[in-house]
Amino acid sequence: MSNTLDDAEFFIQRTSTLNGINFLGKVLRKIGMDPFALDAQNILNSGLRKTNNAVSLPNSAYVGVEQLIASIQNDADLNPFGSLAFKTLLKRTVYQRLKIEQQFNLNPGLNEIAIKSPVFIIGMPRTGTTILHALLNEDRANRSPLSWECLLPYPVSTPENHRNNEQVKTVEKEFGQLFKLVPDFKKKHHMEADSPQECIGINFLDFNSFQPAAQAYIPSYMDWFMNKADKSSTMQWHKRFLQYLSSGGVESDRWLLKSPVHLIRLKEIFEVYPDAKIIMTHRHPNKVVASAASLISSVRSLYSDNEDPIRTGAEQAEFWSAAFNIFLEQRKELDKEDQIIDLKFDDFIQDQMGVVEQIYQRFSWNLSDASTEAMRNFLITNPPGKHGTHEYTLEQFGLSEEKIEKQFKSYIEFINRL
């Protein structure tokens, strides 16, 4: 039997205010009113009106909006708060994408900005990618897109206001309101307005992203995302976004990027960025799948009253095993081994700075004394569990070590050879 919102310890606990929002929303639904209902055309039209119909979404992004909203309507079973959160996010994202497209129309030279040797940290969730991303971001030679830049990228930031502008203040306020409304959320999924953001935030602006699947159960969208969506077009957008951010003048030696979902688009990364570098983190999937399912099931429990951890466990095991099979096949075909480094999670946990030095040596980067000191200070001030932890087991998600060993057979054989 599935866990429920009452007996699943890893589910997000709701405040009385949040429960009140959901209660009121359900009452309105019963009398035929739903102010938070999602409609693809209405959301698109809202963005077009705000930009005076000066530009339109590329077809690939338009398809993504329709696929996502259709899946939310048919599959997600959102509560009123979840519907409100998605409607607000989608309207904002459409507008922000249109404003960026407008900037390219007004300034065609943006297309000529070079993005040289970007670095992609990939690997399954919970394999140390987040802490590694944040750690490498302490080196000023590395430039990561920040959370606020992916949520409110327009107008582009400059060196003078990169850490202090109205967009940063808005996102800080919104995060603060969320943490006040849902105090438990910060422990489950820590966010800061100026922290490095994953590429799922960039690609959500193209509506071809894993991000909404972390918030809602949307299987038809995820089938499109994995098997039918135009991955090349989305990685071209990814480059355009970096060009747009670079146009403000906040630059460094290299872009530092991160997303486990890049496992399914290794080929497209190298198509768009032939000189890209890949940092690949590895951990036995027995240690990873339950952790990923726990985080996603926890977050989804905020947006739906009917989150099913057993369903989520099966979904995550299937998705990530398929993603690794794609990755292994593409990696073999591409033969880009001189641009890839493999790291084991256990080695990183035992000696973070030793692994950092290994990365810098592998790619012939200079690790300055100032960067080393900044990274060491970051590790001291951000110990494991700083924002709390929550426990989980494979069994809570209907999984077992035997099932995982079978599903991830090819990948386990690969990491055993490292």
Secondary structure, DSSP 4 states (H G I P E B T S, - for coil): ----TTT-TTSPPPPHHHHHHHHHHHHHHHTT--TT---HHHHHHHHHHHTTT-----HHHHHHHHHHHHHIIIII-B-HHHHHHHHHHHHHHHHHHHHHHHHHHH-GGGGG----S-EEEES-TTSSHHHHHHHHTTSTTEE--BHHHHHS-PSPP-TTTTTSSHHHHHHHHHHHHHHHH-TTHHHHS---TTSB--HHHHHHTTT--SGGGGTS--HHHHHHHHHTS-HHHHHHHHHHHHHHHHTTT---SEEEEE-GGGGGGHHHHHHH-TT-EEEEEE--HHHHHHHHHHHHHHHHHHHBS---HHHHHHHHHHHHHHHHHHHHHHHHHH--GGGEEEEEHHHHHH-HHHHHHHHHHHTT----HHHHHHHHHHHHHS-TTTT------SGGGT--HHHHHHHTHHHHHHHHT-
